[in-house]
Amino acid sequence: MKVDILAFGAHPDDVELGCGGTIALSIAQGKTVAIVDLTQGELSTRGDIQTRKNEAKKASDILKIYNRENLKLQDGFFENNVKNQLILIEKIREYQPNIVLCNSRKDRHIDHGKANQLVNDSCFLSGLNKIDTFDQNGKNQLSWRPNIVLEYIQWNEVKPDIVVDITGYLDQKIEAVKAYKSQLFDSNNTEKNTPISSENFLNSVTYRAQNLGRLIGTEAGEGFTSKQLLAVNELDSLII
C-alpha cells in the first residue's frame, strides 16, 4: 500500500479544495496518492453522510486517486489524543508516504486546526520504534516518518512557505471540487446557505489559484505552509 503522497482532510472535500491541483499534477507525474478523510462530515448543514461518500468517490475518480478511506472520527468533536494518534499512526505506517498533506493549522472551521495538529503529531510519533501498531493481519508495523508535512491553505488567507505550480491542472481541480454539489454553490439547491455554498466562495477557489500563479509567474498555483524547514539539494529546484 506504499504511496508517494498521503493527503489527510478533516472532512470530505477539504483535500480537493486545498490541494486538488497539486494532487492532479503529482499523479500526472507518475506519483501515487491516497486520501484519508478523518470524519464523514456528518455535522454539515447541507447533505448527509451517504451523499458526501458518493461525492468523495466521484471526486477521487476525477483526480485518479489510488485509494481513499474514511476514519469516521466524530465530526466537530474529534480530539488530538492518544486514541486518535494511534489510528493515524497505523495509516501512516500502512501507506508509508514520503510526503503528507494536511489541513491548515488555523482556519475558520475548528476541525481544520485540530486535524493539522493531529496529523503533524502522528507523523512524528509514527517514526518512534517503541510505539507498537499492527496491520490488519495482526503483524507488527514498522515505524515510518514522512520526509515532510505540508499544510494546504483553506478559508483564511495565509502567506505560503511554498507555492506549487499547477498550470494545466486547475480545471481538473475545479471539476473535482464541483463533485461536492451538496456543499458548494448550486442554484437548484434549496437547503440552508453556508459560508462555502456561495457563488463567491466557489469562484474564490479559481481566483486564489490564479493569483498565486500570478505571484510566481505562472497561470495557477497552490500554496502550502510547513512547520519544518524546507530544503532543496540543488538551486535549480527553485526555478519553475
C-alpha positions, 0 to 999 in steps of 0.5 A: 500500500506504499504511496508517494503522497498521503493527503489527510482532510478533516472532512470530505472535500477539504483535500480537493479544495486545498490541494486538488491541483497539486494532487492532479499534477503529482499523479500526472507525474507518475506519483501515487496518492491516497486520501484519508478523510478523518470524519464523514462530515456528518455535522454539515448543514447541507447533505448527509453522510451517504451523499458526501461518500458518493461525492468523495468517490466521484471526486477521487475518480476525477483526480485518479486517486489510488485509494481513499478511506474514511476514519469516521472520527466524530465530526466537530468533536474529534480530539488530538489524543492518544486514541486518535494518534494511534489510528493515524499512526497505523495509516501512516505506517500502512501507506508509508508516504514520503510526503503528507498533506494536511489541513491548515493549522488555523482556519475558520472551521475548528476541525481544520486546526485540530486535524493539522495538529493531529496529523503533524503529531502522528507523523512524528510519533509514527517514526518512534520504534517503541510505539507498537501498531499492527496491520490488519493481519495482526503483524507488527508495523514498522515505524515510518516518518514522512520526509515532510508535512505540508499544510494546504491553505483553506478559508483564511488567507495565509502567506505560503512557505511554498507555492506549487505550480499547477498550470494545466491542472486547475480545471481538473481541480475545479471539476473535482471540487464541483463533485461536492454539489451538496456543499458548494454553490448550486442554484437548484439547491434549496437547503440552508446557505453556508459560508462555502455554498456561495457563488463567491466562495466557489469562484474564490477557489479559481481566483486564489489559484490564479493569483498565486500563479500570478505571484510566481509567474505562472497561470495557477498555483497552490500554496502550502505552509510547513512547520519544518524547514524546507530544503532543496539539494540543488538551486535549480529546484527553485526555478519553475 
